[in-house]
Amino acid sequence: MTTPMFSAIMLAALLAACTATGEQRDARPSATIGDASTASASTGNATTLPVGAPTVEKLDLPDEHWRPLVSPEAYKVLFEDDTELCGYGPHNKEKRAGTYVCAACYLPLFESDAKFESGTGWPSFFRPIEGHLGTKEDLSFGMERIEYNCARCGGHQGHVFDDGPEPTGQRYCNNGVALKFIPEGEALPALRGGA
Ligand SMILES: [Zn+2]
């Protein structure tokens, strides 16, 4: 049996085991993200944090639909809001040109030209494909963070912080197992879960 407290302790242990730079940045979001959220709310402008509104129609499928289609590790991240161990997932060292699609429904979420080396142990991007992500506030583990998910299937992808590089200043810290990389020159897979 896993209690929330046990999970919190486990997460804290995992975070402590990760690189100091990445996790210290992950652990300090309350001031900066709070400010950004407040600014967005007061101006009605959501172009900074969180990202712009989704432009993709959301599928109406139960999470269980995806279980046979993805790895057990990916399912835990995508549909049970798990976080993979830093440095564990794929794509950290991926430098090739290409497109990162949602591991569940195959919606393209990031292009390789927006990927950067964050040193966190998770693949990181400074910009998503516009309209393909949804966001929500995540207050778990006593932290105030902005979670983002695939706008189409709703699968959890990662968290976004405002300490990324230019030109956006944003850092999309993504679980590697939640993404599938398609090298440039290969056809993108057909979307899954459609009618
Ligand atoms: Zn998806």
Residues whose N, C-alpha, C, O or C-beta is under 5 A from the ligand:
A	BS01	ZN	C102 A104 C105 Y106 L107 C150 R152 C153 G154 G155
